[in-house]
């Protein structure tokens, strides 16, 4: 679904800072920042993975966490890795974050490195 976001929105998503909104809980974290625009109109609801970054009509992303709904119908910009979800869940309202595109291999390596620190 990332292909349905306009170029300016993709640039903003990955090159700007986002603030954690006070509307955050175990279901998800709302972010505030640049308005993202998607050319995709209505969607049929589909399964939602951990870390999905949904963009509702207001253009402000929501990162879905452990207690997320099982299906959703907003366009998705992508998904955070499990490690990134754990880090985001610890953020307080007003904290700044940035999105970074990583390969699945990098995400796995980072996760295993963090897991090794816990042992």
C-alpha positions as CSV (number, residue, x, y, z in Angstrom):
1,X,0.0,0.0,0.0
2,X,3.0,2.3,0.3
3,X,2.8,2.8,-3.5
4,X,-0.5,4.7,-3.0
5,X,1.1,7.4,-0.9
6,X,2.3,10.5,-2.9
7,X,6.0,11.2,-3.2
8,X,5.8,14.2,-0.9
9,X,4.1,12.1,1.8
10,X,6.8,9.4,1.6
11,X,9.5,12.0,1.8
12,X,7.9,13.5,4.9
13,X,7.3,10.1,6.5
14,X,10.9,9.1,6.4
15,X,12.7,12.5,6.7
16,X,10.7,14.3,9.4
17,X,10.4,14.0,13.1
18,X,7.1,12.7,14.6
19,X,5.8,13.4,18.1
20,X,4.1,10.8,20.2
21,X,0.6,11.9,20.9
22,X,-1.1,11.6,24.3
23,X,-3.6,9.2,22.7
24,X,-1.4,6.2,23.2
25,X,-2.2,2.9,24.8
26,X,-1.6,-0.9,24.4
27,X,-3.6,-0.8,21.2
28,X,-1.6,1.8,19.4
29,X,0.3,5.0,19.4
30,X,-0.9,8.0,17.5
31,X,1.8,10.3,16.0
32,X,1.6,13.9,15.1
33,X,3.6,15.6,12.3
34,X,3.3,16.3,8.6
35,X,0.0,15.3,7.0
36,X,0.4,12.2,4.9
37,X,-1.8,11.8,1.8
38,X,-2.8,8.5,0.2
39,X,-4.4,8.2,-3.2
40,X,-6.1,4.9,-2.2
41,X,-9.8,5.5,-1.6
42,X,-11.8,3.1,0.4
43,X,-10.3,-0.2,1.3
44,X,-11.7,-3.6,2.3
45,X,-10.7,-4.4,5.9
46,X,-7.8,-6.8,6.2
47,X,-5.6,-8.4,8.9
48,X,-3.4,-6.1,10.9
49,X,0.1,-7.2,12.0
50,X,2.0,-5.9,15.0
51,X,3.6,-2.6,14.2
52,X,1.4,-1.7,11.3
53,X,1.5,2.0,10.5
54,X,-2.0,2.9,9.5
55,X,-2.8,6.3,8.1
56,X,-6.4,7.4,8.7
57,X,-8.1,10.2,6.7
58,X,-6.6,12.9,8.9
59,X,-3.1,11.9,7.6
60,X,-1.6,11.4,11.1
61,X,-0.2,7.8,11.5
62,X,-1.2,5.3,14.1
63,X,1.3,2.5,15.0
64,X,-0.6,-0.5,16.1
65,X,0.7,-2.5,19.1
66,X,0.0,-5.7,21.1
67,X,-3.7,-5.1,21.8
68,X,-4.5,-3.8,18.3
69,X,-7.7,-4.7,16.5
70,X,-7.5,-7.8,14.3
71,X,-8.6,-6.1,11.1
72,X,-8.5,-2.6,9.8
73,X,-9.3,-0.6,6.7
74,X,-6.9,2.3,6.6
75,X,-4.0,2.4,4.2
76,X,-0.7,1.2,5.7
77,X,2.6,3.0,5.2
78,X,4.5,-0.1,6.5
79,X,5.2,-1.8,9.7
80,X,7.7,-1.4,12.6
81,X,9.9,-4.3,13.7
82,X,9.0,-6.0,17.0
83,X,12.0,-4.3,18.6
84,X,10.9,-0.8,17.3
85,X,7.4,-1.5,18.7
86,X,8.9,-2.3,22.1
87,X,10.9,1.0,22.0
88,X,7.9,3.0,20.8
89,X,5.7,1.6,23.6
90,X,8.1,3.1,26.1
91,X,7.9,6.6,24.7
92,X,6.1,9.3,26.6
93,X,3.7,11.9,25.0
94,X,5.7,14.6,23.3
95,X,8.7,12.5,22.6
96,X,10.1,12.6,19.1
97,X,10.7,9.6,16.8
98,X,11.7,9.1,13.2
99,X,10.9,6.3,10.8
100,X,13.8,4.5,9.2
101,X,13.5,1.9,6.4
102,X,15.5,-1.3,7.2
103,X,15.7,-4.7,5.6
104,X,14.2,-7.8,7.3
105,X,17.7,-9.0,7.9
106,X,18.8,-5.9,9.7
107,X,15.6,-5.9,11.8
108,X,16.3,-9.5,12.8
109,X,20.0,-8.8,13.6
110,X,19.0,-5.8,15.8
111,X,16.4,-7.9,17.6
112,X,18.8,-10.8,18.3
113,X,21.4,-8.3,19.6
114,X,18.9,-6.8,22.0
115,X,17.7,-10.3,23.1
116,X,21.4,-11.3,23.8
117,X,21.7,-8.2,26.1
118,X,18.8,-9.5,28.1
119,X,20.4,-12.9,28.8
